[in-house]
Amino acid sequence: MSIIGTLSKSSRWLSENIFSASAGHHPKIIRTKLSGLSFILTFLLAVCSGCSSPAAQPEVSPLHIEDGRLCDTDGKPVQLRGVSTHGIEWYGEYLNAGMMRSVKEAGGNVVRIAMYTDTERGYVKAPEENLRRVIAGIEDAIAEDMYVIVDWHILSDGDPRSHLQEAINFFDAVASRYPDTPNIIYEICNEPNKCTWKDITEYAYQIIGVIRQYAHDAVVIVGTPNYASQPSYGWLDPINAENLLYAFHYYPGEHWTWEVLKDAAEQKAPVFVSEWGIGEGGSEDAEAFLQFMNKNGISWCAWSMCNKDEPYSILRPDCNKYGQFTEEDLSKAGKLIFRYLDK
């Protein structure tokens, strides 16, 4: 193996064993691992200091929107299928390369990083901590040749303009660090509520402007009114910008139906189901929903990759692993979701 390859493996080990450990392991363990790894990395970097080999480049195709569909550089339609984390302030240990590898091996190609904003340890109150976690997740996704959705996860804050300056700071930090990195898709407001489409578009124009200073052609997902249940606003009164998708969120058996998705497919509208999940009694509808999305090439991320004791979780509550999952580790919902990652 080349030294570059060894460094890559060391970086991946660091992500899986230290960054993810910080959420649930004792600081002494972390310090011990850091001490051992520090010597290895110092030696390898010294040997490599004169190397002229270029840094590893992302191997995923840049994406763009064409006739309402995500497409690669050759204009071939691309469907993204994957999972969303739960809030990384609570379940950040699952945001690691091992988890992403499990999703990829099952046929998935995208992971969504759900970073809550207005919570006890969300971005507004802990910006540096959350930014570090997001950056670690992005690095893992790039290393695994996967797409990654950076999700500004508004919920209780409702109107995305509530924390406009914080959103500007966050997206500026990420986009300037990863200019034109094809792996990254930006979801700029998770589930707007108690606000109008006009309010959302006012916010969106400002944030899209920040992102496009650096990531000129990046795909951006815009949240839609009433908890992302009304994506038709996006094609009936579209935002004047390129490479936009409009979010639709759905939980079978709860709240609203997915009839609007059928309209979107018929009209070739730019929609992305960036969050959906399976609650109690929703499996039958969930399978029909999955079949429809896969048949029509509509991209999706399932909620959520963690072992929280609730029906939406992809992992069983007694699963104590953070990656390299087997079928036995998956919940009932997780088994169905993983089955459709490769369809």
N, C-alpha and C positions, 0 to 999 in steps of 0.2 A: 504493500500500500504506500502511496506517496505521502510526503510530509503534509501536503495540503489536505489530503484525505484524512490523515490522522488528526490534524487540527479540526477538521469538520466534525469528526467523531467526538473529539474532546468537547467541542462547543455544544453538540447535541447532548452529551452526558451532563454537562453543566446545566443545561436547560431542564433536563428531566429530573436531576437529582438535587439541584440546589434551588433554582428559582421556584420550581413547583413545591419543593420541600418547605419553603418559607411560610407557606400557609398553614402547615400542620405539624412540623417537626421541631425538635428542641434546638435552640440556638447553638449549643455545644456541638451537636452533630453537624450543623451547617459549617461552623468554624473549622472542624476537623477536616471535612471534605474540601473546604476552600484551601486549607493549608497544603494538603496533599496535591491538589490539582494545580495550585500556584506554581510548585516546583516544575511539574510536567510542562505546563504552558510556557513558563519562562524559558526552559530548555529548548522547546520546539520553536518558539518565536526567535530565539537567538540564532538557531541553526538556519531558520528561514529568512533571516533579516536581509540576506542578499539575493533572495529568489526573485525572479522577474515574472513568475506565473501570475496571471490575473486572478482577482478574487472571483469566487463562484458567482455566477449570474443566474437570475431567475430563469427557469425553464418552462414556465407557463406562457401561453400566448397572451399578448395584450387583447383586451376585449373592447368591443364597441357595440352600439345599438344600431341595428339595420332592419327596417320594416318591423319594428317592435320587438325584435329578438336579439338576445345576446349572440354575438358572432365573434369568431377569431379573426386573425389578420387576413385569412384567405376568404372571409365572408361566409364561412361554414357555421351554421347555428350551433351554439353551445348551451347545454343545460347544466346548471350547477345543482348538485344534490349534496346535502350535508347536514350538519348539526349546529345548533347554537349552544354556547355555554349558558349556564345560569349566571347570575350576577357574579363577576369575578371578585368582588369584595367578600363574598361568602364562600364561593366554590372555586377560587382561583387555582387550587391545586390540580384541577382537571384541564387547565389550559397548558398543555405541554406537548412535546413532539410524539410521545408514546400514544397519547389519545388520538392525535391527528393521524398517526400511522394506522391505528385500528380503523378509523373512518375511511382512510384511503384504501386499505386492503379489502374493505367491504364494498368498494366501488364508489365512494364519495370523493368529492374534489374541492369542497369548501367547508370552512369553519367560520362561524360568526362569533365575535368577541362581544359579549353583552356587558358594557360598562355603564352601570347606573350613574345617574348624575346627582339627583337631589335626595340622597339617602345618608344615613349616619356616616358611612365611609365611602360615599360616592365621590365623583370627581370634584364637585363643588367644594367639599370640605377636605378632600385629600387628593389634590391634583397630582403631586409628584408620585405618590404610591400607585395610583391608577395608571398614570402614563407609563411607569416602569413595567407594569404587568402587560399593558397593551403592546409595548415594544417587544417584550420577551415573546409574546404570542405571535406577533408578526414575524419575528426572526425564525421561530419554529416553522411557521407556515411556508416561508421562503425555502428553508432547508428541506422541507418535505415536498416541495413543488406542488403546493396547494394554493388555492385562492383563499383570501381571508377578508371577512367583512368587519370593518371597524364601526361598531354600533354605539352611537351617542344615545344611551338608553333612557330617554325621558319617559316618565310615567306619572308619578304624583305631581310633578311640576307642570304637567298639562300643556301649557302654551310654550312652544320652543323658544320664544323670545325671553322667557323668564330669566335665563342665564346665558344671554347672547354673548357677552364678553368672554365668559368661560369657554363657550363653544368655539369662539374665534381663536382663543389661545390654544385649545386642544388640537383643533384641526390644523392650525398653522404649525404646531410642533410636529405632528405626525407627517403631514404632507411635505414639509421642508426637509425632514429626515429621510423620506423615501420618495424623492421626486420621480415621477413617471415609472414607479415600480409596478409592473403589470399584475402582481398578485393581489394588490389591495383594491377593495371596493369600499366606498364610504357610505355608511347609512347615517344620515345627518340628524334624524329625529325619529326615534323608535315608534312611539304611539301618541301622537298629539291628541289632546282631548280638551274639551271646554274652550275651544278656539275655532276660528274659521279657516277656510282654505286661503283666504286673503292673508291672514296672519301667518300661516305656514309659508306661503310663497314669499312674503316679505323677509322672513328669516332665511329661507332657502337661497334667495339671490345673494345674500351677504356671505353665507357659508360656502356656497359654490364658488364665489369669487375668491375666497381665501384659498380653497383647495386648488383651484385652477392656476394660481400663481406658480405652483410647483408641479402638480400632477395635471398636465394640460388636457389630457384626454381620459382621465380616470372616470370609471363608471360610478355614478352617484345614485343612491336609493333615497327617495324622499318619502317620509311618512305622510299618511293621509288622515283626514278627519275621523273623529270618533274611534280612536284606538286602532287606526289603520284598517278600518272596515270599509272605507269608501274610496278605493283607488280610482274610480271613474273620473274623479275631479282631475286627475292627471292627464287624461286624454280628451276630456271635454273642455278643460281650461288649462292647457299645458303651460309649464314654466318654459321660458324662452332660453333654453340651453341644450347643448348636445349631450348625448350619452347619459340620459336620465332614465331611471326606472321608478315606478311608483309602488309603494309597499301595500301588500294585503296580508293581514294576520287572521288566523282562523283556528278555532278549537271545536272540533266536531261535537255536536250535541249541546253546545253552549252559544248563547247570544244570537249571532246572525248566521245566515246560510252562505254558501259559496257560489250562488248563482252569478254574481258579478264576474267571477272568474271565467265562466262560460262565455259571457259577453266579451271579455278581454280576449279570449282565444279566437272568437269569431272575427273580431275587429283587428286582430294582430296588434293589440295594445301593449305598451311596455310595462309589464307588471312583474313583480318579484314577490313570492311568498316568503318573506324573510323571517317569519316566525309562525309556526303552527305546532299544535301538540294534541296528544290523545288523552282525554280525561276519562272518567268513569262512563262506561257504556257507549263510548264513541268509536270503537274499533271497526265496526262494519262501515260506517260513513267514512272513517279515516282511510280505509283501503280503497274505497271508490274515489276518494279525493286524491290519493297517491297515484292511482291508475290514470286519472284524468291529467294530472300535472305531467307525469312522465310521457303519456301519449302525445301531449301537446307541447312538450319541450319547455314547460314553465319551471323556472328555477325555484328551489325551496331549501329552507333550513328548518330542522325539527327542534323543538324545545323539549327537554334540555339535557345536556350531557353532564349529569351528576347523579348522585345516589340519594338525593333528598326524598324523604318518605312522602311522596305524592304521586298520583297516577301519571303525571306528565314526564317524570324522570325516565331517562333512557336506561339507567342502571338500577339494579335491585338495591334496596336499602342496605342489605348486608354485604354488598360488594365493597371491599376495602382496597381496590386497585385504582390507580390513576391512569392506566394505559394498558395496551396489549390485551384487550378484553376478549373473552371467549363468549360463546352463546350463553353459557351458564351465568355469566355476569349480567346479562341483559334482562330488563323487566319485560313484561308482556308488550308494552308499547315499544320498547327498544328493539325487540325481536322483529316486529312488523316494520319499523323504520329501517333497520339494517337490511332487511330483505329487499327493500325497494331502493336502496342506495345504488344497486347495480342493475336496475331495470330501465 
